Amino acid sequence: MEAFRFKLEGLLKLRRFKERKIKIELGNIVKEIQNTKDQIVDLLKQVDHIYDSEESALQSSTKARMLQAFPLFIQAKKDEIEMKRTLQFSLEKKYEAKVQEMKITMGEVKVIESLKEKKILEYKKVKEKKQNEELEDLYLMRKKSLEGAL
């Protein structure tokens, strides 16, 4: 009997490839989200540092122009933080969409794999049945040859 051959093997490979591709994309999105969070933390630390610098500048003799620069610089940092939070929000939405796509793809792979398992079981049953029939035929032939010899 010929070896088992699954007709949808090519499709299964494509679905698995798509699943791996989505997993890689999910990993990249998670990495981007983490980088954005780290950047937000750094920006917040910079704002705190600017406030500390402003306080120390107020305690010493400083020029008015320098004091005018602090609020502008702080506002620029806060705007940058807001942009990063917006980016983080959009990345999280993108992540959720990819997770949904991943669930669908995993479901497709699972369906094809379960179909493949069913086909393998059917093949094994047919193969076993043929082997049993051949053994039974051999047994009957041997039995007839032994009866004929007596």
Secondary structure by P-SEA (a helix, b strand, c coil): cccccccaaaaaaaaaaaaaaaaaaaaaaaaaaaaaaaaaaaaaaaaaaaaaaaaaaaaccccaaaaaaaaaaaaaaaaaaaaaaaaaaaaaaaaaaaaaaaaaaaaaaaaaaaaaaaaaaaaaaaaaaaaaaaaaaaaaaaaaaaaaac
